Amino acid sequence: MFRFTKTDAATPTRRKTPRNVVCRVCGIVLLACLVLIVLVGQLFAAATWHPTSWLESPTVVTFGVAWLVKGAAQPKGR
């Protein structure tokens, strides 16, 4: 959330501002999932539906999205 939104320039570019929003949203979702993993793990420790696995999936996906946005991923051929 903090490292991905850093910039070297004094004024961010036109494309940097929307990327920062995406990175911050991904960071908030990631933190929310991590908190939920802890809470649900305490409340439903013996659950047969494996809440930790279900909550790890969006955590990994949001990290991947933030990573791709930070790296300014371009479709192949550009």
C-alpha positions in Angstrom: 0.0 0.0 0.0 2.8 2.4 0.8 5.8 1.1 -1.3 3.8 0.6 -4.5 2.5 4.2 -4.4 5.9 5.8 -4.0 7.3 7.9 -6.8 10.6 9.6 -7.6 9.1 12.6 -9.4 7.8 15.6 -7.5 4.6 15.6 -9.5 3.1 12.3 -10.4 2.2 11.6 -14.0 -1.3 11.4 -15.3 -1.3 7.6 -15.2 0.3 7.3 -11.8 -2.7 8.7 -9.9 -5.2 5.9 -11.1 -2.5 3.3 -10.5 -2.1 4.5 -6.9 -5.8 4.2 -6.4 -5.8 0.6 -7.6 -2.8 -0.2 -5.4 -4.4 1.3 -2.3 -7.7 -0.6 -2.9 -5.7 -3.8 -3.4 -3.8 -3.1 -0.2 -7.0 -2.5 1.8 -8.6 -5.7 0.4 -5.4 -7.6 1.2 -5.3 -6.3 4.8 -9.0 -7.0 5.2 -8.6 -10.6 4.1 -5.6 -11.1 6.4 -7.6 -9.8 9.4 -10.6 -12.0 8.4 -8.2 -15.0 8.2 -7.2 -14.4 11.8 -10.7 -13.8 13.1 -12.4 -16.6 11.2 -9.6 -18.9 12.1 -10.2 -18.2 15.8 -14.0 -18.5 15.5 -14.3 -21.5 13.1 -11.1 -23.4 13.9 -12.8 -26.8 13.2 -14.7 -25.7 10.2 -14.9 -28.2 7.4 -15.2 -25.5 4.7 -11.5 -24.4 5.2 -12.1 -20.6 5.6 -8.3 -19.9 5.5 -8.0 -21.3 2.0 -11.1 -19.4 0.8 -9.7 -16.1 2.1 -6.1 -16.7 0.8 -7.4 -16.8 -2.8 -8.5 -13.2 -2.9 -5.4 -12.2 -1.0 -3.1 -13.7 -3.6 -5.2 -12.3 -6.5 -5.2 -8.7 -5.1 -1.4 -8.9 -4.6 -1.0 -10.1 -8.2 -3.2 -7.2 -9.5 -1.2 -4.7 -7.5 2.1 -6.2 -8.7 0.9 -6.0 -12.3 -0.3 -2.4 -11.9 2.9 -1.4 -10.2 5.0 -3.0 -13.0 2.7 -1.2 -15.6 2.0 -4.5 -17.3 1.3 -4.1 -21.0 -0.5 -6.6 -23.2 1.8 -8.5 -25.5 2.5 -6.7 -28.8 2.6 -3.1 -27.4 
